Amino acid sequence: MSQKPVLGLIGAGKVGQVLMRLLYKADYQIGAIYSRTPPTALAGQVQAIIASDPRDVAAHADLVVIALPDDAIAEVAARVSSVALDGKGVVHTSGAHGVDQLSVLAENGAMTGSLHPAYPFASVEKALTELPGSTFAIEAENNLLAVWLGDIVRALNGSILSIPPGSKALYHAAMTIASNYTVTLYALAQQLLLTLSDEHEAVDGALNALTAATVENLRTQGIPDALTGPLVRGDVSTVAAHLVALEQYDQHAADLYRQLARQTLPMVRARGVATDELENLLGRS
Ligand SMILES: NC(=O)c1ccc[n+]([C@@H]2O[C@H](COP(=O)([O-])OP(=O)(O)OC[C@H]3O[C@@H](n4cnc5c(N)ncnc54)[C@H](OP(=O)(O)O)[C@@H]3O)[C@@H](O)[C@H]2O)c1
């Protein structure tokens, strides 16, 4: 492990508070914190000074963590870029934005990157116990910064997912598919079931058990073994019946089902099931 950098924080919201409190407990020194509302409680908890300007955070830290709302990052980075940053690291915690948001800082000598905790921060207290052990995506344009960020993730008992600088949009699209669109698919299944029954609780009970078991199968068995259902059984007539039923309900739902089924076929083949008939049924485009 390299020598621990002194940390600074800009943006004392959920992510910033949790990272600083956990890293302080892991023996990191927190030099200074700046936020729109003076972060009095956090500064006391991590023994940091409260900066009155984001530029002062850089003066008191080796590695500045910017945990601002996505839209505020570039503007605050531009303000910080007016101070000397040689040898300092600056990272943001956004999942959506790349390291390019900090390019003004890199032009001014900073090592820039991003550190995205792949964890939903619903509340500070919950995250303080649940964040350790999570995966963190790291983008770093410099080796020393990559080492610092790797050490931070290890201090949080986390796993590192290193991604090349400039690839954040694809990374975030993947996270969005896994997290947000699971909710979309659940909502569609719920709508379909509620056309058959008005027992909302029973419908949610069935879907919650099914999705929880599927996530557990993914965790323990991975792809392609976690896949169950008619495709992997080669039940072509069942899939055909699904399409007829969905087309009567809503053409968009039927089209989505077809697309998802086609996307699933490589996994079906990987399980040793022939897919010719399924391909004919689903279409190849
Ligand atoms: N929430 C998540 O689940 C999650 C997960 C991973 C990554 N992230 C990323 O982490 C970053 C922070 O998210 P968050 O959920 O912690 O946001 P948040 O709870 O809304 O906190 C943002 C903090 O920034 C402060 N702030 C806003 N605009 C400012 C400005 N112009 N200058 C100084 N301070 C300003 C806010 O101050 P006030 O308190 O005064 O409003 C607040 O303390 C985002 O980039 C987000 O994408 C979030």
The ligand as a Tripos MOL2 file, in Angstrom:
@<TRIPOS>MOLECULE
LIG
   48    52     1     0     0
SMALL
NO_CHARGES

@<TRIPOS>ATOM
      1 N1        -26.7320    8.7500   -4.7040 N.am      1 LIG1
      2 C1        -26.2240    7.6530   -5.2240 C.2       1 LIG1
      3 O1        -26.7650    6.5700   -5.0970 O.2       1 LIG1
      4 C2        -24.9150    7.7310   -5.9570 C.ar      1 LIG1
      5 C3        -24.2060    6.5330   -6.1840 C.ar      1 LIG1
      6 C4        -22.9750    6.5950   -6.8230 C.ar      1 LIG1
      7 C5        -22.4870    7.8300   -7.2630 C.ar      1 LIG1
      8 N2        -23.2310    8.9670   -7.0700 N.ar      1 LIG1
      9 C6        -22.6900   10.2410   -7.5680 C.3       1 LIG1
     10 O2        -22.1110   10.9660   -6.4750 O.3       1 LIG1
     11 C7        -22.2960   12.3930   -6.6760 C.3       1 LIG1
     12 C8        -23.0060   12.9540   -5.4810 C.3       1 LIG1
     13 O3        -24.2460   12.3180   -5.3220 O.3       1 LIG1
     14 P1        -25.0520   12.4170   -3.9410 P.3       1 LIG1
     15 O4        -26.1380   11.4180   -4.0520 O.co2     1 LIG1
     16 O5        -24.1290   12.3920   -2.7950 O.co2     1 LIG1
     17 O6        -25.6900   13.8720   -4.0750 O.3       1 LIG1
     18 P2        -26.3470   14.7300   -2.9240 P.3       1 LIG1
     19 O7        -26.6980   13.8960   -1.7410 O.co2     1 LIG1
     20 O8        -27.3880   15.5600   -3.5870 O.co2     1 LIG1
     21 O9        -25.1470   15.6800   -2.4570 O.3       1 LIG1
     22 C9        -24.5910   16.6840   -3.2430 C.3       1 LIG1
     23 C10       -23.9040   17.6650   -2.3120 C.3       1 LIG1
     24 O10       -23.2940   18.6800   -3.1090 O.3       1 LIG1
     25 C11       -23.6420   19.9670   -2.5690 C.3       1 LIG1
     26 N3        -23.7050   20.9080   -3.6760 N.ar      1 LIG1
     27 C12       -24.6030   20.9710   -4.6880 C.ar      1 LIG1
     28 N4        -24.2480   21.9220   -5.5730 N.ar      1 LIG1
     29 C13       -23.1110   22.4900   -5.0720 C.ar      1 LIG1
     30 C14       -22.2440   23.5040   -5.5250 C.ar      1 LIG1
     31 N5        -22.4700   24.1590   -6.6480 N.pl3     1 LIG1
     32 N6        -21.1660   23.8050   -4.7630 N.ar      1 LIG1
     33 C15       -20.9300   23.1410   -3.6100 C.ar      1 LIG1
     34 N7        -21.6890   22.1500   -3.1290 N.ar      1 LIG1
     35 C16       -22.7710   21.8310   -3.8610 C.ar      1 LIG1
     36 C17       -24.9750   19.7710   -1.9280 C.3       1 LIG1
     37 O11       -25.1110   20.7940   -0.9810 O.3       1 LIG1
     38 P3        -26.5010   21.0850   -0.2390 P.3       1 LIG1
     39 O12       -26.5880   20.0140    0.8070 O.co2     1 LIG1
     40 O13       -26.3380   22.4360    0.3170 O.co2     1 LIG1
     41 O14       -27.5770   20.9690   -1.2950 O.co2     1 LIG1
     42 C18       -24.8520   18.3730   -1.3340 C.3       1 LIG1
     43 O15       -24.2200   18.4230   -0.0710 O.3       1 LIG1
     44 C19       -23.0570   12.5200   -8.0060 C.3       1 LIG1
     45 O16       -22.1150   12.7160   -9.0360 O.3       1 LIG1
     46 C20       -23.7350   11.1760   -8.1610 C.3       1 LIG1
     47 O17       -23.9600   10.8510   -9.5230 O.3       1 LIG1
     48 C21       -24.4130    8.9430   -6.3970 C.ar      1 LIG1
@<TRIPOS>BOND
     1     1     2 1
     2     2     3 2
     3     2     4 1
     4     4     5 ar
     5     4    48 ar
     6     5     6 ar
     7     6     7 ar
     8     7     8 ar
     9     8     9 1
    10     8    48 ar
    11     9    10 1
    12     9    46 1
    13    10    11 1
    14    11    12 1
    15    11    44 1
    16    12    13 1
    17    13    14 1
    18    14    15 2
    19    14    16 1
    20    14    17 1
    21    17    18 1
    22    18    19 2
    23    18    20 1
    24    18    21 1
    25    21    22 1
    26    22    23 1
    27    23    24 1
    28    23    42 1
    29    24    25 1
    30    25    26 1
    31    25    36 1
    32    26    27 ar
    33    26    35 ar
    34    27    28 ar
    35    28    29 ar
    36    29    30 ar
    37    29    35 ar
    38    30    31 1
    39    30    32 ar
    40    32    33 ar
    41    33    34 ar
    42    34    35 ar
    43    36    37 1
    44    36    42 1
    45    37    38 1
    46    38    39 2
    47    38    40 1
    48    38    41 1
    49    42    43 1
    50    44    45 1
    51    44    46 1
    52    46    47 1
@<TRIPOS>SUBSTRUCTURE
     1 LIG1         1 GROUP 0 **** ****
